Amino acid sequence: MRVRETTFYLEMPAPTDFQPAKQPADPPTLERIDPPRPSLNAELYAAVGRDWLWVDRLGWSEEDWLATLARPGFETWRARRAGKPVGYFA
């Protein structure tokens, strides 16, 4: 079976071609979750990953989440817009 591969490129020949996006009327705010909360990380992972088929951590126990959150330098940040969660990164 032969697999067909497609490569796409983004080109900007001149810096003047760049047009910055307009700022949204209600920009999101970022908040660091401190102290870390395993249940919140599990909830955010499930909610954000649902449409992307994230399944690796769905079965994690609280101890699994605690071990991850306890790693040096690990942080969780949540984005909110109009008081509602709209994303996160960790």
LINZIGI-V31797 format. One line per field, one symbol per residue. ss: DSSP state (~ for helix, > for strand, _ for the rest). Layout:
ss: ???
//
This chain:
ss: ______________~~~___________>>>>_____~~~~~~~~~~~~~~~_________~~~~~~~~_______>>>>>__>>>>>>_
//
